[in-house]
Amino acid sequence: MLKRIVDNGFSVRLLGSMLRLGNKYAIDHIENKALRVLHHDYPKTLEEWDALSHDQFQIRNDPQLRSSTTSEVISIGHEFQLYTILPAAYARYLNQRLLVGSFRSNTPWY
């Protein structure tokens, strides 16, 4: 059943739910799958980050979220003490904010 749910990629909401349910009810395979996806999309080394191409992301953007997908990942990282995903998540968040900000105005981002 989990395979059918995630054929189009994982949403951040789904990953958060998987972590919460897996943690609360000790369902290790659900929690571990969510952790693998997060660690894949937000690697802890620069070498893994450089090797990851944008078409390999397993987390899809959720248009129903009011905040960005990356900011939700940052929240999940803090909630579950997943400190190894946070540097990559903050880097991606800042990169997105800098790009969006530079296109919104004629002023430089620095």
Protein Blocks (a to p, Z undefined) as FASTA:
>chain_A
ZZmmmmnopafklmmmmmmmmmmnopaklmmmmmmmmmmmmcfbfklmmmpcfklpfbdc
dfkbmbdfklmmmmmmmmnopaklmmmmmmmmmmmmmmmmmmmpmbdfZZ
